[in-house]
Amino acid sequence: MSEYIHKSHNVSILMYHLVFPAKYRKVVFDEFVDKVLKEVCLEIEKRYDIKFLEIGTDKDQVHFLVQSVPTYSVTKIVTIIKSISAREIFRRIPLVKKVLWGGEFWSDGYFSSTVSKHGDESVIGPYVKNQGMEYQILHNDFQLRIF
């Protein structure tokens, strides 16, 4: 469950859904790799301001629901998770490196999306409107542009 993170000058609840595919979309996740990945992620939690709310594996990709602080960009979170987990999986299960032809563990790409504790745009909009006496929209940009 997500919690408010209190730092010296801010309180935040930033959550992200991240999806990392394995290199070449190879089927590398089994019970051993899953166990090591979970252990590594829980160790990352102890050393960095990243909380793993959920970790789920498919055969060729991993879904993370993580919470972090505003000083960590999504790119930094992704880099920390990918680099440490790949290094540890290769170190603890050498067979995985063989399956991936001695190369990298993760694909270069990833998917990221913000997640709200209170809902999506359709829920947040009315909530913000009802907070003040006279709500006024200063900017609204939901239309896709051609150019």
KEVOKOL-304429 format. One line per field, with one value per residue (C-alpha): x, y, z; residue number from 0; residue in three letters. Coordinates in nm, 3 decimals, m for minus. Example, Ala and Ser with C-alpha at 12.3 -4.5 7.8 and 13.67 -1.06 7.14 Angstrom:
residues 2
c1 <- c(1.230; 1.367)
c2 <- c(m0.450; m0.106)
c3 <- c(0.780; 0.714)
pos <- c(0; 1)
code <- c(ALA; SER)
END
This chain:
residues 147
c1 <- c(0.000; 0.134; 0.211; 0.284; 0.660; 0.760; 1.090; 1.226; 1.042; 0.783; 0.529; 0.473; 0.302; 0.451; 0.374; 0.476; 0.382; 0.697; 0.727; 1.070; 1.095; 1.379; 1.641; 1.524; 1.190; 1.343; 1.148; 1.384; 1.154; 1.097; 1.065; 1.442; 1.477; 1.154; 1.288; 1.620; 1.445; 1.219; 1.512; 1.714; 1.422; 1.368; 1.739; 1.712; 1.432; 1.673; 1.935; 1.731; 1.412; 1.220; 0.936; 0.814; 0.438; 0.400; 0.622; 0.470; 0.642; 0.526; 0.750; 0.936; 0.868; 0.824; 0.564; 0.658; 0.438; 0.687; 0.669; 0.949; 1.041; 1.036; 1.417; 1.425; 1.326; 1.161; 1.482; 1.685; 1.444; 1.455; 1.835; 1.874; 1.634; 1.763; 2.135; 2.131; 1.880; 2.059; 2.398; 2.263; 2.059; 2.364; 2.582; 2.342; 2.208; 2.485; 2.263; 2.050; 2.352; 2.398; 2.033; 2.080; 2.399; 2.623; 2.465; 2.238; 1.949; 1.697; 1.584; 1.684; 1.324; 1.064; 0.710; 0.629; 0.307; 0.212; m0.041; m0.262; m0.379; m0.704; m0.787; m0.734; m0.802; m1.180; m1.165; m0.894; m1.054; m1.380; m1.188; m0.969; m1.277; m1.450; m1.154; m1.197; m1.476; m1.439; m1.245; m1.115; m0.941; m0.629; m0.505; m0.660; m0.484; m0.654; m0.662; m0.393; m0.218; m0.138; 0.169)
c2 <- c(0.000; 0.343; 0.590; 0.960; 1.012; 1.293; 1.467; 1.785; 2.025; 1.819; 1.543; 1.327; 1.017; 0.963; 0.623; 0.477; 0.170; 0.047; m0.238; m0.377; m0.636; m0.886; m0.853; m1.002; m1.068; m1.397; m1.609; m1.583; m1.544; m1.862; m1.934; m1.892; m1.563; m1.436; m1.514; m1.339; m1.039; m1.003; m1.030; m0.772; m0.529; m0.554; m0.482; m0.180; m0.052; m0.046; 0.163; 0.400; 0.604; 0.352; 0.142; m0.159; m0.178; m0.466; m0.677; m0.905; m1.115; m1.249; m1.490; m1.211; m0.892; m0.750; m0.506; m0.287; m0.057; 0.168; 0.471; 0.723; 1.081; 1.393; 1.410; 1.084; 1.114; 0.819; 0.769; 0.750; 0.499; 0.284; 0.300; 0.198; m0.096; m0.222; m0.198; m0.353; m0.626; m0.731; m0.746; m0.953; m1.192; m1.262; m1.308; m1.540; m1.737; m1.763; m1.979; m1.670; m1.498; m1.801; m1.789; m1.422; m1.499; m1.327; m0.990; m0.758; m0.869; m0.591; m0.448; m0.083; 0.033; 0.047; 0.166; 0.412; 0.566; 0.770; 0.620; 0.817; 0.711; 0.897; 0.811; 0.940; 1.275; 1.229; 1.195; 1.453; 1.733; 1.756; 1.709; 2.013; 2.213; 2.151; 2.259; 2.636; 2.891; 2.985; 2.742; 2.885; 2.685; 2.873; 2.609; 2.298; 2.089; 1.758; 1.797; 1.630; 1.860; 1.777; 2.000)
c3 <- c(0.000; m0.090; 0.185; 0.200; 0.201; 0.436; 0.364; 0.520; 0.288; 0.103; 0.124; m0.183; m0.308; m0.654; m0.804; m1.139; m1.338; m1.514; m1.764; m1.858; m2.136; m2.132; m2.405; m2.736; m2.564; m2.453; m2.207; m1.910; m1.611; m1.414; m1.042; m0.982; m1.169; m1.010; m0.662; m0.726; m0.883; m0.580; m0.338; m0.533; m0.548; m0.174; m0.123; m0.354; m0.128; 0.166; m0.013; m0.232; m0.196; m0.408; m0.266; m0.464; m0.416; m0.661; m0.884; m1.144; m1.409; m1.738; m1.927; m2.113; m1.916; m1.566; m1.434; m1.138; m0.936; m0.757; m0.535; m0.510; m0.419; m0.640; m0.654; m0.852; m1.216; m1.389; m1.585; m1.265; m1.111; m1.426; m1.440; m1.075; m1.105; m1.440; m1.365; m1.019; m1.100; m1.420; m1.249; m0.960; m1.176; m1.395; m1.086; m0.903; m1.203; m1.469; m1.694; m1.771; m1.927; m2.152; m2.262; m2.353; m2.550; m2.294; m2.357; m2.164; m1.946; m2.013; m2.344; m2.396; m2.391; m2.116; m2.051; m1.775; m1.657; m1.355; m1.118; m0.885; m0.543; m0.604; m0.964; m1.315; m1.488; m1.473; m1.092; m1.018; m1.226; m1.028; m0.702; m0.778; m0.886; m0.554; m0.339; m0.378; m0.393; m0.761; m0.971; m1.296; m1.567; m1.678; m1.921; m2.068; m2.330; m2.398; m2.776; m2.984; m3.227; m3.588; m3.600)
pos <- c(0; 1; 2; 3; 4; 5; 6; 7; 8; 9; 10; 11; 12; 13; 14; 15; 16; 17; 18; 19; 20; 21; 22; 23; 24; 25; 26; 27; 28; 29; 30; 31; 32; 33; 34; 35; 36; 37; 38; 39; 40; 41; 42; 43; 44; 45; 46; 47; 48; 49; 50; 51; 52; 53; 54; 55; 56; 57; 58; 59; 60; 61; 62; 63; 64; 65; 66; 67; 68; 69; 70; 71; 72; 73; 74; 75; 76; 77; 78; 79; 80; 81; 82; 83; 84; 85; 86; 87; 88; 89; 90; 91; 92; 93; 94; 95; 96; 97; 98; 99; 100; 101; 102; 103; 104; 105; 106; 107; 108; 109; 110; 111; 112; 113; 114; 115; 116; 117; 118; 119; 120; 121; 122; 123; 124; 125; 126; 127; 128; 129; 130; 131; 132; 133; 134; 135; 136; 137; 138; 139; 140; 141; 142; 143; 144; 145; 146)
code <- c(MET; SER; GLU; TYR; ILE; HIS; LYS; SER; HIS; ASN; VAL; SER; ILE; LEU; MET; TYR; HIS; LEU; VAL; PHE; PRO; ALA; LYS; TYR; ARG; LYS; VAL; VAL; PHE; ASP; GLU; PHE; VAL; ASP; LYS; VAL; LEU; LYS; GLU; VAL; CYS; LEU; GLU; ILE; GLU; LYS; ARG; TYR; ASP; ILE; LYS; PHE; LEU; GLU; ILE; GLY; THR; ASP; LYS; ASP; GLN; VAL; HIS; PHE; LEU; VAL; GLN; SER; VAL; PRO; THR; TYR; SER; VAL; THR; LYS; ILE; VAL; THR; ILE; ILE; LYS; SER; ILE; SER; ALA; ARG; GLU; ILE; PHE; ARG; ARG; ILE; PRO; LEU; VAL; LYS; LYS; VAL; LEU; TRP; GLY; GLY; GLU; PHE; TRP; SER; ASP; GLY; TYR; PHE; SER; SER; THR; VAL; SER; LYS; HIS; GLY; ASP; GLU; SER; VAL; ILE; GLY; PRO; TYR; VAL; LYS; ASN; GLN; GLY; MET; GLU; TYR; GLN; ILE; LEU; HIS; ASN; ASP; PHE; GLN; LEU; ARG; ILE; PHE)
END
